[in-house]
């Protein structure tokens, strides 16, 4: 696991994967981990951060600046889109409380 800082990847000194940290409620360990090595971005293969996510959430137009930039109304609540893989949408749009 690595942290991107500018044009460098700071490879973290962690024995656990990101999946393990998330499942164990220990994600803060990644932000506090010591750096074991540094590599230039593009010199190390980058893989998906979570191999098999149970759920993928896409949040759209929740940033006021982006909404104004494209001439849309600023939403009062974030909008969460639910959809399947392969471009098929399975659930439409759900408004968060």
C-alpha contacts under 8 A as a table, 3 or more apart, distances in Angstrom:
res1	aa1	res2	aa2	distance
1	X	11	X	5.97
1	X	12	X	5.73
1	X	14	X	7.44
1	X	17	X	7.07
1	X	18	X	7.23
2	X	9	X	5.82
2	X	10	X	5.17
2	X	11	X	4.21
2	X	12	X	5.30
3	X	9	X	5.68
3	X	10	X	5.08
3	X	11	X	6.58
3	X	12	X	7.20
4	X	7	X	7.23
4	X	8	X	5.85
4	X	9	X	4.67
4	X	10	X	6.19
4	X	41	X	7.91
5	X	8	X	5.30
5	X	9	X	6.25
5	X	10	X	7.00
7	X	40	X	6.05
7	X	41	X	5.50
8	X	38	X	6.55
8	X	39	X	5.65
8	X	40	X	4.51
8	X	41	X	5.17
9	X	38	X	5.64
9	X	39	X	5.17
9	X	40	X	5.93
9	X	41	X	5.75
10	X	35	X	5.87
10	X	36	X	7.55
10	X	37	X	6.13
10	X	38	X	4.66
10	X	39	X	6.66
11	X	35	X	5.62
11	X	36	X	5.79
11	X	37	X	5.19
11	X	38	X	5.84
11	X	39	X	7.54
12	X	30	X	7.49
12	X	33	X	6.03
12	X	34	X	5.90
12	X	35	X	4.55
12	X	36	X	5.61
12	X	37	X	7.30
13	X	33	X	6.18
13	X	34	X	5.60
13	X	35	X	5.64
13	X	36	X	5.19
14	X	17	X	7.58
14	X	30	X	7.58
14	X	33	X	6.82
16	X	19	X	7.99
16	X	20	X	5.82
16	X	21	X	6.53
17	X	20	X	5.14
17	X	21	X	6.35
18	X	21	X	5.04
18	X	22	X	6.14
18	X	27	X	7.61
18	X	49	X	6.76
18	X	50	X	6.60
19	X	22	X	5.28
19	X	23	X	6.13
19	X	50	X	5.83
19	X	51	X	7.60
20	X	23	X	5.17
20	X	24	X	5.94
21	X	24	X	5.15
21	X	25	X	6.03
21	X	26	X	4.81
21	X	27	X	5.05
21	X	29	X	7.61
21	X	30	X	7.98
22	X	25	X	5.17
22	X	26	X	6.15
22	X	27	X	5.55
23	X	26	X	7.72
24	X	27	X	7.91
26	X	29	X	5.73
27	X	30	X	5.75
27	X	31	X	7.48
28	X	31	X	5.34
28	X	32	X	6.45
29	X	32	X	5.13
29	X	33	X	5.77
30	X	33	X	5.15
35	X	38	X	7.47
39	X	43	X	6.80
39	X	44	X	7.19
40	X	43	X	5.72
40	X	44	X	7.60
41	X	44	X	6.82
42	X	45	X	7.11
48	X	51	X	5.97
50	X	53	X	5.99
53	X	56	X	6.74
57	X	80	X	6.67
57	X	81	X	6.73
57	X	82	X	6.67
58	X	80	X	5.85
58	X	81	X	5.47
58	X	82	X	7.13
59	X	62	X	6.83
59	X	78	X	6.82
59	X	79	X	5.86
59	X	80	X	4.81
59	X	81	X	6.38
60	X	78	X	7.12
60	X	79	X	5.81
60	X	80	X	6.56
60	X	81	X	7.30
61	X	64	X	7.37
61	X	66	X	6.79
61	X	67	X	5.81
61	X	74	X	7.68
61	X	75	X	7.16
61	X	78	X	7.08
61	X	79	X	7.07
62	X	67	X	7.54
62	X	74	X	7.65
62	X	75	X	6.52
62	X	77	X	7.06
62	X	78	X	4.75
62	X	79	X	6.71
63	X	66	X	5.46
63	X	67	X	6.34
63	X	74	X	7.86
64	X	67	X	5.13
64	X	68	X	6.23
64	X	74	X	5.52
64	X	75	X	7.60
65	X	68	X	5.20
65	X	69	X	6.03
66	X	69	X	4.88
66	X	70	X	6.41
67	X	70	X	5.50
67	X	71	X	6.20
67	X	72	X	4.97
67	X	73	X	6.30
67	X	74	X	5.58
68	X	71	X	4.94
68	X	72	X	5.77
68	X	73	X	6.93
68	X	74	X	6.79
69	X	72	X	7.64
75	X	78	X	6.74
77	X	95	X	7.07
77	X	96	X	6.53
77	X	97	X	7.17
78	X	95	X	6.76
78	X	96	X	6.18
79	X	93	X	7.08
79	X	94	X	6.26
79	X	95	X	4.92
79	X	96	X	6.23
80	X	93	X	6.15
80	X	94	X	5.35
80	X	95	X	6.08
80	X	96	X	6.82
81	X	91	X	7.69
81	X	92	X	6.34
81	X	93	X	4.75
81	X	94	X	6.16
82	X	89	X	6.89
82	X	90	X	6.59
82	X	91	X	5.20
82	X	92	X	5.88
82	X	93	X	6.23
82	X	94	X	7.36
83	X	87	X	7.69
83	X	88	X	6.41
83	X	89	X	4.09
83	X	90	X	4.74
83	X	91	X	5.80
83	X	92	X	7.00
84	X	87	X	6.67
84	X	88	X	5.34
84	X	89	X	5.33
84	X	90	X	5.54
85	X	88	X	6.16
85	X	89	X	7.86
89	X	92	X	6.50
